[in-house]
Amino acid sequence: MTGSDALLKRKSVVRITTGCQALDDLLGAITEASGGFRSGKTQLSHTLCVTTQVGFFPKVLLPKNMKGGNGKVAYIDTEGTLYP
């Protein structure tokens, strides 16, 4: 893979909003959340899952152009400790 190919692939990554522009700016293009017990990782993950699935009206998916994921979420719990 060339550098140009990697750049094109990176540009296709979906960025999901938290619903707060200041927090979006702070997080940037974060792809992983880690931290101590009760630091808010699960809350952030749940918020992002809901944000990508729900638009401003019930049963309307938040599209990519509005920083949603068209209702698609990949949630990976590497420790097996998450209980929804």
Phi and psi in degrees as GROMACS dihedral restraints (atoms count N, CA, C in turn):
[ dihedral_restraints ]
;  ai    aj    ak    al  type     phi  dphi    fc
    3     4     5     6     1   -83.7    20    10
    4     5     6     7     1   167.9    20    10
    6     7     8     9     1   -61.6    20    10
    7     8     9    10     1   -37.7    20    10
    9    10    11    12     1   -64.7    20    10
   10    11    12    13     1   -40.5    20    10
   12    13    14    15     1   -62.7    20    10
   13    14    15    16     1   -43.4    20    10
   15    16    17    18     1   -62.9    20    10
   16    17    18    19     1   -40.1    20    10
   18    19    20    21     1   -64.1    20    10
   19    20    21    22     1   -44.2    20    10
   21    22    23    24     1   -62.4    20    10
   22    23    24    25     1   -41.0    20    10
   24    25    26    27     1   -64.7    20    10
   25    26    27    28     1   -41.2    20    10
   27    28    29    30     1   -65.1    20    10
   28    29    30    31     1   -35.8    20    10
   30    31    32    33     1   -68.6    20    10
   31    32    33    34     1   -19.9    20    10
   33    34    35    36     1   -86.1    20    10
   34    35    36    37     1    -2.2    20    10
   36    37    38    39     1   -66.6    20    10
   37    38    39    40     1   134.6    20    10
   39    40    41    42     1   -79.8    20    10
   40    41    42    43     1   128.6    20    10
   42    43    44    45     1  -104.1    20    10
   43    44    45    46     1   126.9    20    10
   45    46    47    48     1  -105.8    20    10
   46    47    48    49     1   134.1    20    10
   48    49    50    51     1   -79.8    20    10
   49    50    51    52     1   151.5    20    10
   51    52    53    54     1   -89.4    20    10
   52    53    54    55     1   -10.2    20    10
   54    55    56    57     1    94.4    20    10
   55    56    57    58     1    -2.7    20    10
   57    58    59    60     1  -130.1    20    10
   58    59    60    61     1   112.1    20    10
   60    61    62    63     1   -59.1    20    10
   61    62    63    64     1   -39.2    20    10
   63    64    65    66     1   -62.7    20    10
   64    65    66    67     1   -41.8    20    10
   66    67    68    69     1   -69.5    20    10
   67    68    69    70     1   -38.8    20    10
   69    70    71    72     1   -58.0    20    10
   70    71    72    73     1   -44.5    20    10
   72    73    74    75     1   -64.0    20    10
   73    74    75    76     1   -38.5    20    10
   75    76    77    78     1   -67.0    20    10
   76    77    78    79     1   -43.4    20    10
   78    79    80    81     1   -76.4    20    10
   79    80    81    82     1   -30.9    20    10
   81    82    83    84     1    63.5    20    10
   82    83    84    85     1  -128.5    20    10
   84    85    86    87     1  -107.1    20    10
   85    86    87    88     1    48.7    20    10
   87    88    89    90     1   -60.6    20    10
   88    89    90    91     1   137.8    20    10
   90    91    92    93     1  -120.9    20    10
   91    92    93    94     1    -3.8    20    10
   93    94    95    96     1  -150.2    20    10
   94    95    96    97     1   141.2    20    10
   96    97    98    99     1  -118.9    20    10
   97    98    99   100     1   128.6    20    10
   99   100   101   102     1  -139.5    20    10
  100   101   102   103     1   158.0    20    10
  102   103   104   105     1   164.6    20    10
  103   104   105   106     1   177.0    20    10
  105   106   107   108     1   -73.4    20    10
  106   107   108   109     1   173.0    20    10
  108   109   110   111     1   -55.5    20    10
  109   110   111   112     1   133.5    20    10
  111   112   113   114     1    62.6    20    10
  112   113   114   115     1    31.9    20    10
  114   115   116   117     1   -93.6    20    10
  115   116   117   118     1    -3.9    20    10
  117   118   119   120     1   104.6    20    10
  118   119   120   121     1     8.9    20    10
  120   121   122   123     1   -61.4    20    10
  121   122   123   124     1   -47.8    20    10
  123   124   125   126     1   -66.3    20    10
  124   125   126   127     1   -41.6    20    10
  126   127   128   129     1   -60.7    20    10
  127   128   129   130     1   -44.6    20    10
  129   130   131   132     1   -61.7    20    10
  130   131   132   133     1   -44.6    20    10
  132   133   134   135     1   -62.2    20    10
  133   134   135   136     1   -44.5    20    10
  135   136   137   138     1   -64.3    20    10
  136   137   138   139     1   -41.0    20    10
  138   139   140   141     1   -60.4    20    10
  139   140   141   142     1   -45.7    20    10
  141   142   143   144     1   -66.4    20    10
  142   143   144   145     1   -36.9    20    10
  144   145   146   147     1   -62.7    20    10
  145   146   147   148     1   -44.0    20    10
  147   148   149   150     1   -68.7    20    10
  148   149   150   151     1   -41.8    20    10
  150   151   152   153     1   -59.9    20    10
  151   152   153   154     1   -41.7    20    10
  153   154   155   156     1   -72.4    20    10
  154   155   156   157     1   -21.8    20    10
  156   157   158   159     1   -96.1    20    10
  157   158   159   160     1   -27.7    20    10
  159   160   161   162     1  -116.9    20    10
  160   161   162   163     1   129.4    20    10
  162   163   164   165     1   -89.3    20    10
  163   164   165   166     1  -149.8    20    10
  165   166   167   168     1   -83.7    20    10
  166   167   168   169     1   -13.6    20    10
  168   169   170   171     1  -125.8    20    10
  169   170   171   172     1   149.5    20    10
  171   172   173   174     1   -56.4    20    10
  172   173   174   175     1   141.8    20    10
  174   175   176   177     1    63.9    20    10
  175   176   177   178     1    23.0    20    10
  177   178   179   180     1  -116.0    20    10
  178   179   180   181     1   121.2    20    10
  180   181   182   183     1   -75.3    20    10
  181   182   183   184     1   141.6    20    10
  183   184   185   186     1   -79.9    20    10
  184   185   186   187     1   113.9    20    10
  186   187   188   189     1   -72.8    20    10
  187   188   189   190     1   164.3    20    10
  189   190   191   192     1   -58.7    20    10
  190   191   192   193     1   -36.9    20    10
  192   193   194   195     1   -69.2    20    10
  193   194   195   196     1   -10.1    20    10
  195   196   197   198     1  -111.5    20    10
  196   197   198   199     1    21.9    20    10
  198   199   200   201     1    65.4    20    10
  199   200   201   202     1    36.6    20    10
  201   202   203   204     1  -110.1    20    10
  202   203   204   205     1  -178.3    20    10
  204   205   206   207     1  -118.2    20    10
  205   206   207   208     1    22.4    20    10
  207   208   209   210     1    55.1    20    10
  208   209   210   211     1    31.3    20    10
  210   211   212   213     1    84.3    20    10
  211   212   213   214     1     8.3    20    10
  213   214   215   216     1  -105.8    20    10
  214   215   216   217     1   130.3    20    10
  216   217   218   219     1  -137.2    20    10
  217   218   219   220     1   137.3    20    10
  219   220   221   222     1  -115.0    20    10
  220   221   222   223     1   115.5    20    10
  222   223   224   225     1  -116.6    20    10
  223   224   225   226     1   115.5    20    10
  225   226   227   228     1  -118.3    20    10
  226   227   228   229     1   116.7    20    10
  228   229   230   231     1  -104.3    20    10
  229   230   231   232     1    98.8    20    10
  231   232   233   234     1   -73.2    20    10
  232   233   234   235     1   -16.5    20    10
  234   235   236   237     1   -99.2    20    10
  235   236   237   238     1   -12.6    20    10
  237   238   239   240     1    67.5    20    10
  238   239   240   241     1    31.5    20    10
  240   241   242   243     1  -112.4    20    10
  241   242   243   244     1    -0.8    20    10
  243   244   245   246     1   -83.5    20    10
  244   245   246   247     1   131.9    20    10
  246   247   248   249     1  -123.9    20    10
  247   248   249   250     1   110.1    20    10
